[in-house]
Amino acid sequence: MSARENVNIPSGNEEEADHRPLVLVHRLPRFVLPFDMRTTFRLLDPISSAADEPPQDFLSRHAPSIRALITVGPAPVNADLLDLLPSVRLVVGSSAGVDHIDLNECRRRGIAVTNAGSAFSEDVADYAVALLLDVFRRISAADRFVRSGSWPRKPEYPLGFKLGGKRVGIVGLGSIGSEVAKRLVAFGCRIAYNSRNKKPSAPYTYHANVCDLAVNSDVIVVCCALTKETHHIINKDVMTGLGKGGVIINVGRGLDLFEKEPDVPKELFTLDNVVLSPHRAGLTTESFEAVREVITANLNAFFSNKPLLSPVQYE
Amino acid sequence: MSARENVNIPSGNEEEADHRPLVLVHRLPRFVLPFDMRTTFRLLDPISSAADEPPQDFLSRHAPSIRALITVGPAPVNADLLDLLPSVRLVVGSSAGVDHIDLNECRRRGIAVTNAGSAFSEDVADYAVALLLDVFRRISAADRFVRSGSWPRKPEYPLGFKLGGKRVGIVGLGSIGSEVAKRLVAFGCRIAYNSRNKKPSAPYTYHANVCDLAVNSDVIVVCCALTKETHHIINKDVMTGLGKGGVIINVGRGLDLFEKEPDVPKELFTLDNVVLSPHRAGLTTESFEAVREVITANLNAFFSNKPLLSPVQYE
């Protein structure tokens, strides 16, 4: 499906008769809305608009009728954009994290923000466990070893480590962190966690700071949102606390393995004890369908003045 | 630790004073006993014996005093070997499967056989889940993709699939299969199984034959022992039943991915949807320690006329 096929190109007559709510698709050129929503909404996309009109002119022309926008991927929603769109009252994020959306600006202007809710949580949790198993049991490295033809020559491949009994510290016990904990309990891991506040209902050991958690863990799994408080939360002290044999699994948004994706530090390519992943933790056929549903539900609620499904709470 | 360091080389005087029970180490040249048992047992190893004596002569010379032997890896225990060792009354296997031991010959001669019990079960179950996650979420393939430098050029990497909700059919609900089921329940999978008999205590759907199981599954995990009945149990009918999108995970002994390891069919190297593993499902630092313990416990029980810890039941 090309980006162009997935948006509506308004032409005079159609527009008159069309009762579908109008929604702006806000995206960077290399991201497209990965599902079809045209039966429910009239989508406007400045990047793939029919006329070769500069996006800014396109926006100005449609601004008065644009009350809601969908952000695709990490397209920033900031004061500059919102200045162009004075009628917008809803920003629908399509990811779990909303660090690309300026929440202060939205609050100031009375704009509601929604995120993907827990649409990605189970898939991201699965991925975190997959990465942990891969590091402990050397799955990718072993696959590389066999494919290179080394096996017949070097039968003494290094041993892996058992997951059971290991102390796993989860940073951020939200919907993703809780799903990670549930899975790792079944492997016999001992779970502890750090979060802003102790969760009375969680049956795991709480540590008020990440360093304490690291000192008491064999593995750290980073599942928190990217905020001012969590930026660079895994620092030298935490790594020293975790120790030399420690393992860090990172599925936290913005904290992802690569600070400037898709550019990966070449040094990592030579390391056999690292698993490299192209920011895919949440991306499955099923999660895309779940995100489509949550976006649709939020937009429908907004256009019929009902409560939003997954509103982001302002601090 | 070299093979030589790990065995005792009897020399006249020492042998007189040594009260440790004598145990034969039976192995193929490329396998060594991966842990030290010399504080408890006097180990005899024909392959690394000090004198360059042919193994057969070595065996004949020591045979009258050899009452127990440890098999390392897949070294076959058959009538030819047992003919050379008329005093043997115990064969201690160091793996979960005992398909390399001729159980009929052992029974006929009144020789007891033990296996590794459940020492490997949790690690093998972890590995099965790791392989399943890898195939569903393309972990190894994604790592290969990033390492090849393709990410910046091809941002449209294919989506993975969600584990939750998938129907997983387990072939063989023994100690490994049960551990696999326990883990996959935590991922939200729906579990069914096939085994010789329905297990009244197992809360999963039972299918009396593997084809029925396959027809009703998205994934098949092979966890059964290799016996005459299970040889080539995953045949064309089972694969057809599973269907084109189906996934097969194999951690069953002797049923391993490669029939003639370490020689891997070169055709597999070109497939991106296959994870290749050099027969490592059970091999961790922790499982080796567990195996050492179960071998020691079986030998100690035997030499003090107590019940064996993990005897193999003859059919």
Interface residues (C-beta under 8 A of the other chain):
Chain A: R30 E122 D123 D126 Y127 V129 A130 L131 L133 D134 F136 R137 R138 I139 S140 A142 D143 R144 F145 V146 R147 W151 P152 P155 Y157 L159 G160 F161 K162 L163 G164 G165 K182 R183 V185 A186 F187 G188 E261 P262 D263 V264 F269 V275 L276 S277 P278 R280 L283 T284 T285 E286 S287 F288
Chain B: R30 E122 D123 D126 Y127 V129 A130 L131 L133 D134 F136 R137 R138 I139 S140 A142 D143 R144 F145 V146 R147 W151 P152 P155 Y157 L159 G160 F161 K162 L163 G164 G165 K182 R183 V185 A186 F187 G188 E261 P262 D263 V264 F269 V275 L276 S277 P278 R280 L283 T284 T285 E286 S287 F288
